[in-house]
Structure formats: structure tokens, C-alpha cells
């Protein structure tokens, strides 16, 4: 584990025209964020780009320079629009070719099913030179890693299997805990100045957030959230948030606690 | 309407620590994409950034330079972590202050409810100099526009109301139609080379995509999608995709058609 004071961050590049057209609702970014949080790895930025070599390379290069880890999802299947390997190759200035180990994995996978390893399927073994494989439980087609960039599938069940395979190899940091206090019928305007005072008092040790819900007249409220790497401060913050809500005439409800 | 040959693009910046922590699943990006598509405005990129002035300004500046429109969501409420107005001000080099028209709207809104326009609530009228308001049906607190950047709320129902108010003011382009053909138990590897041949033949006039679904053994298939601004080409593409699936022994099902 890295020291408490060195922030460990990750960024995500979600790749696919179907995400930009609105055809597909992404669920991978949140799944990755929730998997990294318990390791003390904080997500710093997410980008969604289309199936475009230059867009992929630009996003990956911008994010890998300023984050401990980068994860990409999508574009590693057998069809012509799966161009993530080439985008990663362009980002790193590496040639892309069939990876012998990946070809062997695919051969084994398809021979077990008495299916042919077609040229199209063999495409899934194309990777930048020097990539290491992300072998996983869900599919014979591996993801891969180049330096601090992890290239995962876009299909959520396969993405999660690849992520499971990757997590034990990541070095994490200090875990950020959180507490969420729900105020039904609370309005932000009634606690905003008190919340700001709490934030000013806490400085950078705690981060307070306010997340309103509004589903129509009568069906609204606010989640107040405190996040910190210090469990004792978090405990006090929880009490402070509850007192703040009560001062606005609303009975608070602690709906979630994640320990630091 | 602009000419057929000039692509009209949009980008989105989703703002909020809650999106990066995984606390909140974003649904706004897809809603905006689906609202813009019928106007012939194609989404080119999405970024998710935290409640951080520099991150907001950097993302907005990168995207407004290369897109017809940029939409931001989130960070325009009354609490201390709502800093989108300041981020936009930084991006454009504009001072941020209470907008007289917005203050008047808020005064009217809260006086009708016999509630006080607290300093915190008045914060929602803070905007970069010269911003124009996005008055909407859902809330007295308006969004705002600076040049080609539209600043919308993060709460989905309020975001949609602001988007509704904005859409009539956008200049669109040629609409991209699409057709989706579903192949149950189809595997991408069995149609990948045929699909690539279709793409090669079509050149840039049609964009073919392949989107596998995999929920476990027996529960899988592929959506093949053709997208084009030309309705006749799209009609032919649909027939070609159906023939391709049949050649792989799978009976195709046209599940969606959006006319160009």
C-alpha cells in the first residue's frame, strides 16, 4: 500500500459510438468507481469518446499522464468497429499485432467449443507490442495492460470479470470513507449557509456535499454527504450534519456509512 | 437549418463529485444525446469532472472550441459545492456576479411561496457577466447560456425542463437515421468479416456497428446497427444486415428504425 498522503487516482475512457448516440446507457463507469473506492483509489475524470483512433489516443494520453491508473472499456471485440487496440497503440507509439499468448488462449477457447478461430475472432488477439494479458473468467478473449492503462471489454458482465482479475494487482491508497444523511422535505436553501460553515471549519480534511432529489411537489429531499480519510472526523461530521438538519426542523436519517 | 454537409456537434460536461465517487449513476448524458439526435446534432464527447474549478474550466474550454454546442449539468444549486458558475467564468475569463434578472426571478419564485430568498438561495443567481437565462417550467432558478455553452441543472427532472427550454433555440443539421437488427444467439465472430465487407463497400455514407449482449450461456446475441443521413441507403443497409444474419443461420429481427 502507498502512503496515506499520496493520492492514488484513476480515470476512465468509455469507448463506443453507441454511448454517444444514446443507444446504450453506460453502467461501467460507476461499477469501476465503486470497485476502486475500497482500495483507496479515487476516480478523477471520465471521458466518453466514439470509435475514433485519434479521439481514443488523445483521451488516453491526457489521462494516463496525470493519473495512477487509466481504465478503458469497449472496442476490443472481433468486428471492424473494434479499434481500441489500435487507439492504444497510437497513444503509446507502439505497433499493434497478434499477441502469441492471446492467440493461444483463443485457440484453446474455440477448440474446446469445436468452433473455428476465424480471422475475425483472431482480431481479438491484436494488441500493442509488449502488452500483458488480462485473463479472466468470463471469456477466452483477454483484455490487456500497457503500462498504467488497463483495456477492458464493454459488455458489463465481461468488463466486471476483467476488473476482478485486475484489482489484486493495483496498489491502493488511504480509503475515503463517507456518511450520507437523508433529509426528507429538506430544501438546500435552508441548510446551505450552515453547511458552508461546516466546510470552512473542516478545511480540506472533510469534503461536504449536498445532493438534492426532486421528483415533484411533496416528493423531494436532500442527501448531505461527508467524505474523509479520517474515521474520527467522519463520525463527528455525521453528528454535525444531523444537528444541522434538526436546526432546520427536519429529522435526519443516516442512510449509508462507508468506513474510512 | 444548416446545410446537409456541415456536421453539427455537441459535447457534454457532467459536473459533480457524486458521479466520480459512484454514489450517483448519471442518466443526463443519454437523455441529452437522445434529445439532440432528432435535430441532427451528434454528440461527439462527454466528460465527467468533479466539483473543481480548474477541471470544469479545462473541460469546457477544450470542448467549446471544437463543438457547435456544449452542455454542462450539475453544480448550479445554492450550496458551497455548487461552483459551476465560477468554473464557466474562469473558462471564459468573465467575472461572476448576481444576475439582476435571475435575482428578480428568484424573488418572485420564493415570494409566491412565502419563503425567504436567503443569501444561499440568491447564490443561484450568480452567473458570468453577459450570461443569458434559461428560464424553465420546473424551477424558479434558471440555467444560463454563455456563447455556445448551456449550463443546466444536475437533477434529471430539472435538467430535462431546462433542455426543453433550450432545444427550440438550437440550429440543427442533417438527421442521422439508424436501423437496428437483433440476432438472438448470433456471435460476432460469425458475421464480422461480412460486416466489414459491408462497411468497406459503403465507405463513409453508412456507419455499421456491432453490439454484443452476453448475460450468460444461452442468453446472448448481437445488435447490428447501421447509421446514415441517407434514408435510401439505410433501407438497403437493413436488407444487407438481414441477409448477413441469415447467411450465418440466424433469423434476424428488426427491433428499431429511426428515419433519417
Boltz contact constraints between the chains, C-beta under 6 A:
constraints:
  - contact:
      token1: [A, 17]
      token2: [B, 209]
      max_distance: 6.0
  - contact:
      token1: [A, 18]
      token2: [B, 211]
      max_distance: 6.0
  - contact:
      token1: [A, 20]
      token2: [B, 43]
      max_distance: 6.0
  - contact:
      token1: [A, 22]
      token2: [B, 30]
      max_distance: 6.0
  - contact:
      token1: [A, 22]
      token2: [B, 33]
      max_distance: 6.0
  - contact:
      token1: [A, 22]
      token2: [B, 34]
      max_distance: 6.0
  - contact:
      token1: [A, 25]
      token2: [B, 30]
      max_distance: 6.0
  - contact:
      token1: [A, 30]
      token2: [B, 22]
      max_distance: 6.0
  - contact:
      token1: [A, 30]
      token2: [B, 25]
      max_distance: 6.0
  - contact:
      token1: [A, 33]
      token2: [B, 22]
      max_distance: 6.0
  - contact:
      token1: [A, 34]
      token2: [B, 22]
      max_distance: 6.0
  - contact:
      token1: [A, 43]
      token2: [B, 20]
      max_distance: 6.0
  - contact:
      token1: [A, 45]
      token2: [B, 49]
      max_distance: 6.0
  - contact:
      token1: [A, 46]
      token2: [B, 48]
      max_distance: 6.0
  - contact:
      token1: [A, 47]
      token2: [B, 47]
      max_distance: 6.0
  - contact:
      token1: [A, 48]
      token2: [B, 46]
      max_distance: 6.0
  - contact:
      token1: [A, 49]
      token2: [B, 45]
      max_distance: 6.0
  - contact:
      token1: [A, 77]
      token2: [B, 188]
      max_distance: 6.0
  - contact:
      token1: [A, 78]
      token2: [B, 188]
      max_distance: 6.0
  - contact:
      token1: [A, 78]
      token2: [B, 189]
      max_distance: 6.0
  - contact:
      token1: [A, 78]
      token2: [B, 192]
      max_distance: 6.0
  - contact:
      token1: [A, 79]
      token2: [B, 188]
      max_distance: 6.0
  - contact:
      token1: [A, 79]
      token2: [B, 192]
      max_distance: 6.0
  - contact:
      token1: [A, 79]
      token2: [B, 195]
      max_distance: 6.0
  - contact:
      token1: [A, 79]
      token2: [B, 210]
      max_distance: 6.0
  - contact:
      token1: [A, 80]
      token2: [B, 196]
      max_distance: 6.0
  - contact:
      token1: [A, 80]
      token2: [B, 199]
      max_distance: 6.0
  - contact:
      token1: [A, 81]
      token2: [B, 209]
      max_distance: 6.0
  - contact:
      token1: [A, 118]
      token2: [B, 189]
      max_distance: 6.0
  - contact:
      token1: [A, 120]
      token2: [B, 189]
      max_distance: 6.0
  - contact:
      token1: [A, 120]
      token2: [B, 192]
      max_distance: 6.0
  - contact:
      token1: [A, 120]
      token2: [B, 193]
      max_distance: 6.0
  - contact:
      token1: [A, 121]
      token2: [B, 189]
      max_distance: 6.0
  - contact:
      token1: [A, 155]
      token2: [B, 212]
      max_distance: 6.0
  - contact:
      token1: [A, 155]
      token2: [B, 214]
      max_distance: 6.0
  - contact:
      token1: [A, 157]
      token2: [B, 214]
      max_distance: 6.0
  - contact:
      token1: [A, 188]
      token2: [B, 77]
      max_distance: 6.0
  - contact:
      token1: [A, 188]
      token2: [B, 78]
      max_distance: 6.0
  - contact:
      token1: [A, 188]
      token2: [B, 79]
      max_distance: 6.0
  - contact:
      token1: [A, 189]
      token2: [B, 78]
      max_distance: 6.0
  - contact:
      token1: [A, 189]
      token2: [B, 118]
      max_distance: 6.0
  - contact:
      token1: [A, 189]
      token2: [B, 120]
      max_distance: 6.0
  - contact:
      token1: [A, 189]
      token2: [B, 121]
      max_distance: 6.0
  - contact:
      token1: [A, 192]
      token2: [B, 78]
      max_distance: 6.0
  - contact:
      token1: [A, 192]
      token2: [B, 79]
      max_distance: 6.0
  - contact:
      token1: [A, 192]
      token2: [B, 120]
      max_distance: 6.0
  - contact:
      token1: [A, 193]
      token2: [B, 120]
      max_distance: 6.0
  - contact:
      token1: [A, 195]
      token2: [B, 79]
      max_distance: 6.0
  - contact:
      token1: [A, 196]
      token2: [B, 80]
      max_distance: 6.0
  - contact:
      token1: [A, 199]
      token2: [B, 80]
      max_distance: 6.0
  - contact:
      token1: [A, 209]
      token2: [B, 17]
      max_distance: 6.0
  - contact:
      token1: [A, 209]
      token2: [B, 81]
      max_distance: 6.0
  - contact:
      token1: [A, 210]
      token2: [B, 79]
      max_distance: 6.0
  - contact:
      token1: [A, 211]
      token2: [B, 18]
      max_distance: 6.0
  - contact:
      token1: [A, 212]
      token2: [B, 155]
      max_distance: 6.0
  - contact:
      token1: [A, 214]
      token2: [B, 155]
      max_distance: 6.0
  - contact:
      token1: [A, 214]
      token2: [B, 157]
      max_distance: 6.0
